[in-house]
């Protein structure tokens, strides 16, 4: 792979992560709205609350950027700022 192919692959992964994050945000809103409608004493409430809190944790942990969002991209500390700059410029 040449540099351009690597950058293209990383950009595609960034787009996929962004899409996944958008889906998580939608699920988070859905869970929050659902919790308001059901009995807090029910098993269903506890299950949805667990999903709501797990989704919230993921969103909070990924709030600070692309690299925290992806455990699959272990980039060298010297390369990470360069790739981040390229992603922000694209």
PyMOL Python script that loads the backbone (N, CA, C, O; Angstrom):
from pymol import cmd

cmd.read_pdbstr("""\
ATOM      1  N   UNK A   1       0.838  -1.187   0.000  1.00  0.00           N
ATOM      2  CA  UNK A   1       0.000   0.000   0.000  1.00  0.00           C
ATOM      3  C   UNK A   1       0.878   1.244   0.000  1.00  0.00           C
ATOM      4  O   UNK A   1       1.865   1.328   0.731  1.00  0.00           O
ATOM      5  N   UNK A   2       0.503   2.193  -0.824  1.00  0.00           N
ATOM      6  CA  UNK A   2       1.228   3.457  -0.798  1.00  0.00           C
ATOM      7  C   UNK A   2       0.550   4.419   0.189  1.00  0.00           C
ATOM      8  O   UNK A   2      -0.502   4.110   0.748  1.00  0.00           O
ATOM      9  N   UNK A   3       1.155   5.561   0.388  1.00  0.00           N
ATOM     10  CA  UNK A   3       0.663   6.525   1.374  1.00  0.00           C
ATOM     11  C   UNK A   3      -0.770   6.950   1.084  1.00  0.00           C
ATOM     12  O   UNK A   3      -1.590   7.030   1.999  1.00  0.00           O
ATOM     13  N   UNK A   4      -1.075   7.219  -0.166  1.00  0.00           N
ATOM     14  CA  UNK A   4      -2.427   7.656  -0.533  1.00  0.00           C
ATOM     15  C   UNK A   4      -3.460   6.583  -0.218  1.00  0.00           C
ATOM     16  O   UNK A   4      -4.549   6.897   0.264  1.00  0.00           O
ATOM     17  N   UNK A   5      -3.136   5.328  -0.482  1.00  0.00           N
ATOM     18  CA  UNK A   5      -4.055   4.232  -0.176  1.00  0.00           C
ATOM     19  C   UNK A   5      -4.285   4.109   1.328  1.00  0.00           C
ATOM     20  O   UNK A   5      -5.405   3.859   1.774  1.00  0.00           O
ATOM     21  N   UNK A   6      -3.229   4.284   2.096  1.00  0.00           N
ATOM     22  CA  UNK A   6      -3.357   4.218   3.553  1.00  0.00           C
ATOM     23  C   UNK A   6      -4.244   5.347   4.062  1.00  0.00           C
ATOM     24  O   UNK A   6      -5.131   5.128   4.887  1.00  0.00           O
ATOM     25  N   UNK A   7      -3.999   6.548   3.567  1.00  0.00           N
ATOM     26  CA  UNK A   7      -4.802   7.700   3.982  1.00  0.00           C
ATOM     27  C   UNK A   7      -6.255   7.507   3.572  1.00  0.00           C
ATOM     28  O   UNK A   7      -7.161   7.822   4.345  1.00  0.00           O
ATOM     29  N   UNK A   8      -6.489   7.000   2.380  1.00  0.00           N
ATOM     30  CA  UNK A   8      -7.852   6.732   1.917  1.00  0.00           C
ATOM     31  C   UNK A   8      -8.532   5.705   2.814  1.00  0.00           C
ATOM     32  O   UNK A   8      -9.697   5.870   3.175  1.00  0.00           O
ATOM     33  N   UNK A   9      -7.816   4.655   3.172  1.00  0.00           N
ATOM     34  CA  UNK A   9      -8.375   3.622   4.047  1.00  0.00           C
ATOM     35  C   UNK A   9      -8.709   4.195   5.426  1.00  0.00           C
ATOM     36  O   UNK A   9      -9.745   3.865   6.003  1.00  0.00           O
ATOM     37  N   UNK A  10      -7.843   5.040   5.944  1.00  0.00           N
ATOM     38  CA  UNK A  10      -8.093   5.651   7.254  1.00  0.00           C
ATOM     39  C   UNK A  10      -9.286   6.594   7.187  1.00  0.00           C
ATOM     40  O   UNK A  10     -10.107   6.626   8.104  1.00  0.00           O
ATOM     41  N   UNK A  11      -9.385   7.361   6.106  1.00  0.00           N
ATOM     42  CA  UNK A  11     -10.543   8.252   5.945  1.00  0.00           C
ATOM     43  C   UNK A  11     -11.844   7.453   5.889  1.00  0.00           C
ATOM     44  O   UNK A  11     -12.849   7.854   6.477  1.00  0.00           O
ATOM     45  N   UNK A  12     -11.824   6.333   5.188  1.00  0.00           N
ATOM     46  CA  UNK A  12     -13.016   5.489   5.096  1.00  0.00           C
ATOM     47  C   UNK A  12     -13.389   4.954   6.471  1.00  0.00           C
ATOM     48  O   UNK A  12     -14.564   4.929   6.835  1.00  0.00           O
ATOM     49  N   UNK A  13     -12.401   4.531   7.225  1.00  0.00           N
ATOM     50  CA  UNK A  13     -12.689   4.065   8.582  1.00  0.00           C
ATOM     51  C   UNK A  13     -13.239   5.199   9.434  1.00  0.00           C
ATOM     52  O   UNK A  13     -14.127   4.978  10.257  1.00  0.00           O
ATOM     53  N   UNK A  14     -12.729   6.396   9.251  1.00  0.00           N
ATOM     54  CA  UNK A  14     -13.236   7.553   9.990  1.00  0.00           C
ATOM     55  C   UNK A  14     -14.700   7.804   9.640  1.00  0.00           C
ATOM     56  O   UNK A  14     -15.510   8.090  10.522  1.00  0.00           O
ATOM     57  N   UNK A  15     -15.040   7.700   8.364  1.00  0.00           N
ATOM     58  CA  UNK A  15     -16.437   7.875   7.942  1.00  0.00           C
ATOM     59  C   UNK A  15     -17.327   6.796   8.554  1.00  0.00           C
ATOM     60  O   UNK A  15     -18.439   7.079   9.000  1.00  0.00           O
ATOM     61  N   UNK A  16     -16.835   5.568   8.572  1.00  0.00           N
ATOM     62  CA  UNK A  16     -17.605   4.474   9.165  1.00  0.00           C
ATOM     63  C   UNK A  16     -17.811   4.696  10.664  1.00  0.00           C
ATOM     64  O   UNK A  16     -18.892   4.439  11.194  1.00  0.00           O
ATOM     65  N   UNK A  17     -16.775   5.172  11.335  1.00  0.00           N
ATOM     66  CA  UNK A  17     -16.902   5.455  12.766  1.00  0.00           C
ATOM     67  C   UNK A  17     -17.879   6.592  13.019  1.00  0.00           C
ATOM     68  O   UNK A  17     -18.652   6.547  13.975  1.00  0.00           O
ATOM     69  N   UNK A  18     -17.849   7.601  12.176  1.00  0.00           N
ATOM     70  CA  UNK A  18     -18.777   8.719  12.297  1.00  0.00           C
ATOM     71  C   UNK A  18     -20.209   8.220  12.123  1.00  0.00           C
ATOM     72  O   UNK A  18     -21.104   8.624  12.866  1.00  0.00           O
ATOM     73  N   UNK A  19     -20.425   7.349  11.150  1.00  0.00           N
ATOM     74  CA  UNK A  19     -21.745   6.773  10.919  1.00  0.00           C
ATOM     75  C   UNK A  19     -22.192   5.953  12.131  1.00  0.00           C
ATOM     76  O   UNK A  19     -23.344   6.037  12.558  1.00  0.00           O
ATOM     77  N   UNK A  20     -21.288   5.177  12.667  1.00  0.00           N
ATOM     78  CA  UNK A  20     -21.598   4.374  13.849  1.00  0.00           C
ATOM     79  C   UNK A  20     -21.936   5.275  15.031  1.00  0.00           C
ATOM     80  O   UNK A  20     -22.864   4.992  15.788  1.00  0.00           O
ATOM     81  N   UNK A  21     -21.195   6.340  15.183  1.00  0.00           N
ATOM     82  CA  UNK A  21     -21.468   7.280  16.275  1.00  0.00           C
ATOM     83  C   UNK A  21     -22.849   7.924  16.102  1.00  0.00           C
ATOM     84  O   UNK A  21     -23.567   8.107  17.085  1.00  0.00           O
ATOM     85  N   UNK A  22     -23.223   8.264  14.883  1.00  0.00           N
ATOM     86  CA  UNK A  22     -24.554   8.814  14.630  1.00  0.00           C
ATOM     87  C   UNK A  22     -25.638   7.809  15.014  1.00  0.00           C
ATOM     88  O   UNK A  22     -26.658   8.179  15.596  1.00  0.00           O
ATOM     89  N   UNK A  23     -25.413   6.540  14.685  1.00  0.00           N
ATOM     90  CA  UNK A  23     -26.372   5.492  15.052  1.00  0.00           C
ATOM     91  C   UNK A  23     -26.468   5.350  16.569  1.00  0.00           C
ATOM     92  O   UNK A  23     -27.558   5.173  17.112  1.00  0.00           O
ATOM     93  N   UNK A  24     -25.328   5.427  17.246  1.00  0.00           N
ATOM     94  CA  UNK A  24     -25.333   5.349  18.710  1.00  0.00           C
ATOM     95  C   UNK A  24     -26.100   6.515  19.324  1.00  0.00           C
ATOM     96  O   UNK A  24     -26.831   6.334  20.299  1.00  0.00           O
ATOM     97  N   UNK A  25     -25.937   7.704  18.760  1.00  0.00           N
ATOM     98  CA  UNK A  25     -26.669   8.867  19.259  1.00  0.00           C
ATOM     99  C   UNK A  25     -28.176   8.662  19.101  1.00  0.00           C
ATOM    100  O   UNK A  25     -28.953   9.006  19.991  1.00  0.00           O
ATOM    101  N   UNK A  26     -28.579   8.104  17.971  1.00  0.00           N
ATOM    102  CA  UNK A  26     -30.000   7.841  17.735  1.00  0.00           C
ATOM    103  C   UNK A  26     -30.524   6.807  18.734  1.00  0.00           C
ATOM    104  O   UNK A  26     -31.616   6.968  19.278  1.00  0.00           O
ATOM    105  N   UNK A  27     -29.752   5.756  18.973  1.00  0.00           N
ATOM    106  CA  UNK A  27     -30.155   4.743  19.950  1.00  0.00           C
ATOM    107  C   UNK A  27     -30.250   5.353  21.343  1.00  0.00           C
ATOM    108  O   UNK A  27     -31.178   5.055  22.095  1.00  0.00           O
ATOM    109  N   UNK A  28     -29.306   6.193  21.679  1.00  0.00           N
ATOM    110  CA  UNK A  28     -29.285   6.848  22.986  1.00  0.00           C
ATOM    111  C   UNK A  28     -30.564   7.666  23.189  1.00  0.00           C
ATOM    112  O   UNK A  28     -31.185   7.601  24.250  1.00  0.00           O
ATOM    113  N   UNK A  29     -30.952   8.433  22.171  1.00  0.00           N
ATOM    114  CA  UNK A  29     -32.186   9.228  22.254  1.00  0.00           C
ATOM    115  C   UNK A  29     -33.410   8.318  22.377  1.00  0.00           C
ATOM    116  O   UNK A  29     -34.331   8.607  23.140  1.00  0.00           O
ATOM    117  N   UNK A  30     -33.412   7.223  21.622  1.00  0.00           N
ATOM    118  CA  UNK A  30     -34.525   6.272  21.669  1.00  0.00           C
ATOM    119  C   UNK A  30     -34.654   5.667  23.069  1.00  0.00           C
ATOM    120  O   UNK A  30     -35.747   5.623  23.634  1.00  0.00           O
ATOM    121  N   UNK A  31     -33.533   5.203  23.621  1.00  0.00           N
ATOM    122  CA  UNK A  31     -33.569   4.605  24.959  1.00  0.00           C
ATOM    123  C   UNK A  31     -34.054   5.612  25.992  1.00  0.00           C
ATOM    124  O   UNK A  31     -34.852   5.272  26.865  1.00  0.00           O
ATOM    125  N   UNK A  32     -33.579   6.845  25.896  1.00  0.00           N
ATOM    126  CA  UNK A  32     -33.997   7.884  26.833  1.00  0.00           C
ATOM    127  C   UNK A  32     -35.496   8.146  26.759  1.00  0.00           C
ATOM    128  O   UNK A  32     -36.161   8.270  27.787  1.00  0.00           O
ATOM    129  N   UNK A  33     -36.022   8.229  25.548  1.00  0.00           N
ATOM    130  CA  UNK A  33     -37.463   8.455  25.367  1.00  0.00           C
ATOM    131  C   UNK A  33     -38.268   7.260  25.867  1.00  0.00           C
ATOM    132  O   UNK A  33     -39.329   7.429  26.466  1.00  0.00           O
ATOM    133  N   UNK A  34     -37.766   6.061  25.622  1.00  0.00           N
ATOM    134  CA  UNK A  34     -38.467   4.847  26.049  1.00  0.00           C
ATOM    135  C   UNK A  34     -38.511   4.752  27.567  1.00  0.00           C
ATOM    136  O   UNK A  34     -39.528   4.349  28.132  1.00  0.00           O
ATOM    137  N   UNK A  35     -37.429   5.114  28.228  1.00  0.00           N
ATOM    138  CA  UNK A  35     -37.388   5.040  29.693  1.00  0.00           C
ATOM    139  C   UNK A  35     -38.471   5.903  30.333  1.00  0.00           C
ATOM    140  O   UNK A  35     -38.987   5.563  31.398  1.00  0.00           O
ATOM    141  N   UNK A  36     -38.813   7.007  29.697  1.00  0.00           N
ATOM    142  CA  UNK A  36     -39.835   7.902  30.240  1.00  0.00           C
ATOM    143  C   UNK A  36     -41.234   7.298  30.153  1.00  0.00           C
ATOM    144  O   UNK A  36     -42.147   7.735  30.853  1.00  0.00           O
ATOM    145  N   UNK A  37     -41.398   6.295  29.294  1.00  0.00           N
ATOM    146  CA  UNK A  37     -42.727   5.754  29.014  1.00  0.00           C
ATOM    147  C   UNK A  37     -43.055   4.473  29.778  1.00  0.00           C
ATOM    148  O   UNK A  37     -44.215   4.061  29.805  1.00  0.00           O
ATOM    149  N   UNK A  38     -42.073   3.840  30.394  1.00  0.00           N
ATOM    150  CA  UNK A  38     -42.350   2.545  31.018  1.00  0.00           C
ATOM    151  C   UNK A  38     -42.138   2.587  32.529  1.00  0.00           C
ATOM    152  O   UNK A  38     -41.483   3.483  33.060  1.00  0.00           O
ATOM    153  N   UNK A  39     -42.703   1.603  33.197  1.00  0.00           N
ATOM    154  CA  UNK A  39     -42.658   1.493  34.651  1.00  0.00           C
ATOM    155  C   UNK A  39     -41.221   1.267  35.131  1.00  0.00           C
ATOM    156  O   UNK A  39     -40.576   0.306  34.711  1.00  0.00           O
ATOM    157  N   UNK A  40     -40.713   2.144  36.008  1.00  0.00           N
ATOM    158  CA  UNK A  40     -39.340   1.992  36.507  1.00  0.00           C
ATOM    159  C   UNK A  40     -39.110   0.704  37.307  1.00  0.00           C
ATOM    160  O   UNK A  40     -37.965   0.312  37.532  1.00  0.00           O
ATOM    161  N   UNK A  41     -40.165   0.061  37.727  1.00  0.00           N
ATOM    162  CA  UNK A  41     -40.038  -1.179  38.500  1.00  0.00           C
ATOM    163  C   UNK A  41     -39.974  -2.423  37.613  1.00  0.00           C
ATOM    164  O   UNK A  41     -39.742  -3.525  38.109  1.00  0.00           O
ATOM    165  N   UNK A  42     -40.176  -2.254  36.326  1.00  0.00           N
ATOM    166  CA  UNK A  42     -40.232  -3.410  35.426  1.00  0.00           C
ATOM    167  C   UNK A  42     -38.847  -3.892  35.013  1.00  0.00           C
ATOM    168  O   UNK A  42     -37.870  -3.145  35.052  1.00  0.00           O
ATOM    169  N   UNK A  43     -38.791  -5.147  34.622  1.00  0.00           N
ATOM    170  CA  UNK A  43     -37.553  -5.734  34.103  1.00  0.00           C
ATOM    171  C   UNK A  43     -37.162  -5.042  32.805  1.00  0.00           C
ATOM    172  O   UNK A  43     -35.981  -4.798  32.557  1.00  0.00           O
ATOM    173  N   UNK A  44     -38.148  -4.729  31.983  1.00  0.00           N
ATOM    174  CA  UNK A  44     -37.889  -4.040  30.717  1.00  0.00           C
ATOM    175  C   UNK A  44     -37.161  -2.717  30.966  1.00  0.00           C
ATOM    176  O   UNK A  44     -36.233  -2.361  30.240  1.00  0.00           O
ATOM    177  N   UNK A  45     -37.592  -2.000  31.993  1.00  0.00           N
ATOM    178  CA  UNK A  45     -36.953  -0.727  32.337  1.00  0.00           C
ATOM    179  C   UNK A  45     -35.481  -0.942  32.669  1.00  0.00           C
ATOM    180  O   UNK A  45     -34.622  -0.193  32.203  1.00  0.00           O
ATOM    181  N   UNK A  46     -35.190  -1.955  33.469  1.00  0.00           N
ATOM    182  CA  UNK A  46     -33.808  -2.235  33.868  1.00  0.00           C
ATOM    183  C   UNK A  46     -32.934  -2.582  32.660  1.00  0.00           C
ATOM    184  O   UNK A  46     -31.783  -2.153  32.577  1.00  0.00           O
ATOM    185  N   UNK A  47     -33.480  -3.350  31.736  1.00  0.00           N
ATOM    186  CA  UNK A  47     -32.734  -3.725  30.524  1.00  0.00           C
ATOM    187  C   UNK A  47     -32.451  -2.491  29.668  1.00  0.00           C
ATOM    188  O   UNK A  47     -31.328  -2.288  29.206  1.00  0.00           O
ATOM    189  N   UNK A  48     -33.476  -1.678  29.464  1.00  0.00           N
ATOM    190  CA  UNK A  48     -33.307  -0.478  28.639  1.00  0.00           C
ATOM    191  C   UNK A  48     -32.389   0.526  29.338  1.00  0.00           C
ATOM    192  O   UNK A  48     -31.593   1.201  28.686  1.00  0.00           O
ATOM    193  N   UNK A  49     -32.500   0.622  30.663  1.00  0.00           N
ATOM    194  CA  UNK A  49     -31.607   1.504  31.410  1.00  0.00           C
ATOM    195  C   UNK A  49     -30.151   1.064  31.233  1.00  0.00           C
ATOM    196  O   UNK A  49     -29.263   1.901  31.069  1.00  0.00           O
ATOM    197  N   UNK A  50     -29.911  -0.239  31.266  1.00  0.00           N
ATOM    198  CA  UNK A  50     -28.557  -0.758  31.043  1.00  0.00           C
ATOM    199  C   UNK A  50     -28.038  -0.391  29.662  1.00  0.00           C
ATOM    200  O   UNK A  50     -26.888   0.023  29.514  1.00  0.00           O
ATOM    201  N   UNK A  51     -28.889  -0.543  28.650  1.00  0.00           N
ATOM    202  CA  UNK A  51     -28.497  -0.182  27.282  1.00  0.00           C
ATOM    203  C   UNK A  51     -28.254   1.323  27.171  1.00  0.00           C
ATOM    204  O   UNK A  51     -27.311   1.763  26.513  1.00  0.00           O
ATOM    205  N   UNK A  52     -29.114   2.104  27.820  1.00  0.00           N
ATOM    206  CA  UNK A  52     -28.986   3.562  27.817  1.00  0.00           C
ATOM    207  C   UNK A  52     -27.654   3.985  28.435  1.00  0.00           C
ATOM    208  O   UNK A  52     -26.935   4.807  27.868  1.00  0.00           O
ATOM    209  N   UNK A  53     -27.328   3.421  29.596  1.00  0.00           N
ATOM    210  CA  UNK A  53     -26.087   3.782  30.288  1.00  0.00           C
ATOM    211  C   UNK A  53     -24.850   3.308  29.531  1.00  0.00           C
ATOM    212  O   UNK A  53     -23.837   4.007  29.496  1.00  0.00           O
ATOM    213  N   UNK A  54     -24.927   2.127  28.927  1.00  0.00           N
ATOM    214  CA  UNK A  54     -23.797   1.622  28.134  1.00  0.00           C
ATOM    215  C   UNK A  54     -23.557   2.508  26.915  1.00  0.00           C
ATOM    216  O   UNK A  54     -22.414   2.828  26.587  1.00  0.00           O
ATOM    217  N   UNK A  55     -24.632   2.899  26.253  1.00  0.00           N
ATOM    218  CA  UNK A  55     -24.517   3.774  25.084  1.00  0.00           C
ATOM    219  C   UNK A  55     -23.957   5.133  25.489  1.00  0.00           C
ATOM    220  O   UNK A  55     -23.111   5.697  24.795  1.00  0.00           O
ATOM    221  N   UNK A  56     -24.433   5.651  26.611  1.00  0.00           N
ATOM    222  CA  UNK A  56     -23.930   6.928  27.121  1.00  0.00           C
ATOM    223  C   UNK A  56     -22.427   6.848  27.403  1.00  0.00           C
ATOM    224  O   UNK A  56     -21.683   7.774  27.080  1.00  0.00           O
ATOM    225  N   UNK A  57     -21.990   5.757  27.997  1.00  0.00           N
ATOM    226  CA  UNK A  57     -20.564   5.578  28.308  1.00  0.00           C
ATOM    227  C   UNK A  57     -19.731   5.560  27.023  1.00  0.00           C
ATOM    228  O   UNK A  57     -18.686   6.208  26.950  1.00  0.00           O
ATOM    229  N   UNK A  58     -20.188   4.827  26.022  1.00  0.00           N
ATOM    230  CA  UNK A  58     -19.465   4.769  24.744  1.00  0.00           C
ATOM    231  C   UNK A  58     -19.389   6.156  24.114  1.00  0.00           C
ATOM    232  O   UNK A  58     -18.328   6.573  23.649  1.00  0.00           O
ATOM    233  N   UNK A  59     -20.505   6.862  24.101  1.00  0.00           N
ATOM    234  CA  UNK A  59     -20.513   8.204  23.508  1.00  0.00           C
ATOM    235  C   UNK A  59     -19.583   9.148  24.263  1.00  0.00           C
ATOM    236  O   UNK A  59     -18.868   9.937  23.646  1.00  0.00           O
ATOM    237  N   UNK A  60     -19.586   9.075  25.583  1.00  0.00           N
ATOM    238  CA  UNK A  60     -18.698   9.938  26.379  1.00  0.00           C
ATOM    239  C   UNK A  60     -17.238   9.609  26.133  1.00  0.00           C
ATOM    240  O   UNK A  60     -16.407  10.513  26.037  1.00  0.00           O
ATOM    241  N   UNK A  61     -16.916   8.333  26.030  1.00  0.00           N
ATOM    242  CA  UNK A  61     -15.532   7.930  25.819  1.00  0.00           C
ATOM    243  C   UNK A  61     -15.027   8.301  24.426  1.00  0.00           C
ATOM    244  O   UNK A  61     -13.828   8.501  24.236  1.00  0.00           O
ATOM    245  N   UNK A  62     -15.916   8.392  23.469  1.00  0.00           N
ATOM    246  CA  UNK A  62     -15.502   8.712  22.103  1.00  0.00           C
ATOM    247  C   UNK A  62     -15.658  10.194  21.777  1.00  0.00           C
ATOM    248  O   UNK A  62     -15.335  10.626  20.670  1.00  0.00           O
ATOM    249  N   UNK A  63     -16.145  10.961  22.724  1.00  0.00           N
ATOM    250  CA  UNK A  63     -16.397  12.383  22.491  1.00  0.00           C
ATOM    251  C   UNK A  63     -15.131  13.140  22.096  1.00  0.00           C
ATOM    252  O   UNK A  63     -15.195  14.108  21.339  1.00  0.00           O
ATOM    253  N   UNK A  64     -13.991  12.703  22.603  1.00  0.00           N
ATOM    254  CA  UNK A  64     -12.750  13.444  22.379  1.00  0.00           C
ATOM    255  C   UNK A  64     -12.046  13.105  21.086  1.00  0.00           C
ATOM    256  O   UNK A  64     -10.930  13.572  20.861  1.00  0.00           O
ATOM    257  N   UNK A  65     -12.651  12.318  20.238  1.00  0.00           N
ATOM    258  CA  UNK A  65     -12.019  12.157  18.946  1.00  0.00           C
ATOM    259  C   UNK A  65     -12.000  10.775  18.357  1.00  0.00           C
ATOM    260  O   UNK A  65     -12.411   9.781  18.956  1.00  0.00           O
ATOM    261  N   UNK A  66     -11.503  10.776  17.159  1.00  0.00           N
ATOM    262  CA  UNK A  66     -11.489   9.609  16.285  1.00  0.00           C
ATOM    263  C   UNK A  66     -10.691   8.449  16.858  1.00  0.00           C
ATOM    264  O   UNK A  66     -11.149   7.307  16.801  1.00  0.00           O
ATOM    265  N   UNK A  67      -9.519   8.706  17.405  1.00  0.00           N
ATOM    266  CA  UNK A  67      -8.659   7.606  17.821  1.00  0.00           C
ATOM    267  C   UNK A  67      -9.181   6.900  19.061  1.00  0.00           C
ATOM    268  O   UNK A  67      -8.991   5.692  19.209  1.00  0.00           O
ATOM    269  N   UNK A  68      -9.836   7.632  19.954  1.00  0.00           N
ATOM    270  CA  UNK A  68     -10.443   6.973  21.100  1.00  0.00           C
ATOM    271  C   UNK A  68     -11.632   6.128  20.655  1.00  0.00           C
ATOM    272  O   UNK A  68     -11.963   5.130  21.295  1.00  0.00           O
ATOM    273  N   UNK A  69     -12.266   6.524  19.571  1.00  0.00           N
ATOM    274  CA  UNK A  69     -13.439   5.805  19.090  1.00  0.00           C
ATOM    275  C   UNK A  69     -13.081   4.472  18.464  1.00  0.00           C
ATOM    276  O   UNK A  69     -13.938   3.597  18.336  1.00  0.00           O
ATOM    277  N   UNK A  70     -11.839   4.306  18.074  1.00  0.00           N
ATOM    278  CA  UNK A  70     -11.472   3.097  17.355  1.00  0.00           C
ATOM    279  C   UNK A  70     -10.322   2.351  18.020  1.00  0.00           C
ATOM    280  O   UNK A  70      -9.162   2.739  17.879  1.00  0.00           O
ATOM    281  N   UNK A  71     -10.642   1.278  18.745  1.00  0.00           N
ATOM    282  CA  UNK A  71      -9.560   0.481  19.327  1.00  0.00           C
ATOM    283  C   UNK A  71      -8.799  -0.299  18.261  1.00  0.00           C
ATOM    284  O   UNK A  71      -7.755  -0.889  18.541  1.00  0.00           O
ATOM    285  N   UNK A  72      -9.323  -0.300  17.043  1.00  0.00           N
ATOM    286  CA  UNK A  72      -8.710  -1.074  15.962  1.00  0.00           C
ATOM    287  C   UNK A  72      -7.603  -0.319  15.246  1.00  0.00           C
ATOM    288  O   UNK A  72      -6.845  -0.909  14.476  1.00  0.00           O
ATOM    289  N   UNK A  73      -7.506   0.970  15.491  1.00  0.00           N
ATOM    290  CA  UNK A  73      -6.464   1.766  14.836  1.00  0.00           C
ATOM    291  C   UNK A  73      -5.408   2.140  15.859  1.00  0.00           C
ATOM    292  O   UNK A  73      -5.489   3.193  16.490  1.00  0.00           O
ATOM    293  N   UNK A  74      -4.442   1.295  16.017  1.00  0.00           N
ATOM    294  CA  UNK A  74      -3.345   1.562  16.945  1.00  0.00           C
ATOM    295  C   UNK A  74      -2.214   2.205  16.150  1.00  0.00           C
ATOM    296  O   UNK A  74      -1.351   1.513  15.610  1.00  0.00           O
ATOM    297  N   UNK A  75      -2.228   3.523  16.086  1.00  0.00           N
ATOM    298  CA  UNK A  75      -1.226   4.237  15.309  1.00  0.00           C
ATOM    299  C   UNK A  75      -0.099   4.722  16.205  1.00  0.00           C
ATOM    300  O   UNK A  75      -0.316   5.105  17.354  1.00  0.00           O
ATOM    301  N   UNK A  76       1.074   4.697  15.671  1.00  0.00           N
ATOM    302  CA  UNK A  76       2.256   5.185  16.362  1.00  0.00           C
ATOM    303  C   UNK A  76       2.046   6.642  16.765  1.00  0.00           C
ATOM    304  O   UNK A  76       1.428   7.412  16.030  1.00  0.00           O
ATOM    305  N   UNK A  77       2.557   7.013  17.924  1.00  0.00           N
ATOM    306  CA  UNK A  77       2.369   8.377  18.441  1.00  0.00           C
ATOM    307  C   UNK A  77       2.911   9.459  17.505  1.00  0.00           C
ATOM    308  O   UNK A  77       2.414  10.585  17.518  1.00  0.00           O
ATOM    309  N   UNK A  78       3.895   9.145  16.716  1.00  0.00           N
ATOM    310  CA  UNK A  78       4.427  10.135  15.773  1.00  0.00           C
ATOM    311  C   UNK A  78       3.519  10.288  14.555  1.00  0.00           C
ATOM    312  O   UNK A  78       3.457  11.365  13.962  1.00  0.00           O
ATOM    313  N   UNK A  79       2.827   9.239  14.184  1.00  0.00           N
ATOM    314  CA  UNK A  79       1.968   9.262  13.004  1.00  0.00           C
ATOM    315  C   UNK A  79       0.592   9.836  13.337  1.00  0.00           C
ATOM    316  O   UNK A  79      -0.019  10.498  12.499  1.00  0.00           O
ATOM    317  N   UNK A  80       0.104   9.592  14.540  1.00  0.00           N
ATOM    318  CA  UNK A  80      -1.245   9.999  14.923  1.00  0.00           C
ATOM    319  C   UNK A  80      -1.537  11.479  14.663  1.00  0.00           C
ATOM    320  O   UNK A  80      -2.581  11.772  14.079  1.00  0.00           O
ATOM    321  N   UNK A  81      -0.681  12.434  15.059  1.00  0.00           N
ATOM    322  CA  UNK A  81      -0.993  13.845  14.787  1.00  0.00           C
ATOM    323  C   UNK A  81      -1.064  14.172  13.293  1.00  0.00           C
ATOM    324  O   UNK A  81      -1.865  15.008  12.875  1.00  0.00           O
ATOM    325  N   UNK A  82      -0.244  13.527  12.511  1.00  0.00           N
ATOM    326  CA  UNK A  82      -0.245  13.765  11.064  1.00  0.00           C
ATOM    327  C   UNK A  82      -1.551  13.271  10.454  1.00  0.00           C
ATOM    328  O   UNK A  82      -2.188  13.977   9.672  1.00  0.00           O
ATOM    329  N   UNK A  83      -1.942  12.058  10.816  1.00  0.00           N
ATOM    330  CA  UNK A  83      -3.179  11.486  10.287  1.00  0.00           C
ATOM    331  C   UNK A  83      -4.379  12.300  10.762  1.00  0.00           C
ATOM    332  O   UNK A  83      -5.299  12.559   9.986  1.00  0.00           O
ATOM    333  N   UNK A  84      -4.373  12.701  12.021  1.00  0.00           N
ATOM    334  CA  UNK A  84      -5.464  13.528  12.540  1.00  0.00           C
ATOM    335  C   UNK A  84      -5.577  14.821  11.741  1.00  0.00           C
ATOM    336  O   UNK A  84      -6.680  15.227  11.377  1.00  0.00           O
ATOM    337  N   UNK A  85      -4.465  15.461  11.468  1.00  0.00           N
ATOM    338  CA  UNK A  85      -4.461  16.695  10.675  1.00  0.00           C
ATOM    339  C   UNK A  85      -5.037  16.444   9.280  1.00  0.00           C
ATOM    340  O   UNK A  85      -5.844  17.232   8.786  1.00  0.00           O
ATOM    341  N   UNK A  86      -4.624  15.354   8.656  1.00  0.00           N
ATOM    342  CA  UNK A  86      -5.128  15.028   7.317  1.00  0.00           C
ATOM    343  C   UNK A  86      -6.632  14.789   7.342  1.00  0.00           C
ATOM    344  O   UNK A  86      -7.345  15.222   6.436  1.00  0.00           O
ATOM    345  N   UNK A  87      -7.117  14.104   8.368  1.00  0.00           N
ATOM    346  CA  UNK A  87      -8.550  13.842   8.468  1.00  0.00           C
ATOM    347  C   UNK A  87      -9.331  15.134   8.667  1.00  0.00           C
ATOM    348  O   UNK A  87     -10.404  15.312   8.092  1.00  0.00           O
ATOM    349  N   UNK A  88      -8.798  16.020   9.472  1.00  0.00           N
ATOM    350  CA  UNK A  88      -9.484  17.286   9.714  1.00  0.00           C
ATOM    351  C   UNK A  88      -9.494  18.173   8.473  1.00  0.00           C
ATOM    352  O   UNK A  88     -10.417  18.965   8.281  1.00  0.00           O
ATOM    353  N   UNK A  89      -8.480  18.044   7.639  1.00  0.00           N
ATOM    354  CA  UNK A  89      -8.392  18.858   6.423  1.00  0.00           C
ATOM    355  C   UNK A  89      -9.248  18.311   5.281  1.00  0.00           C
ATOM    356  O   UNK A  89      -9.536  19.026   4.321  1.00  0.00           O
ATOM    357  N   UNK A  90      -9.649  17.059   5.386  1.00  0.00           N
ATOM    358  CA  UNK A  90     -10.391  16.462   4.262  1.00  0.00           C
ATOM    359  C   UNK A  90     -11.850  16.821   4.280  1.00  0.00           C
ATOM    360  O   UNK A  90     -12.601  16.395   3.402  1.00  0.00           O
TER     361      UNK A  90
END
""", "prot")
cmd.dss("prot")
cmd.show_as("cartoon", "prot")
cmd.util.cbc("prot")
cmd.orient("prot")
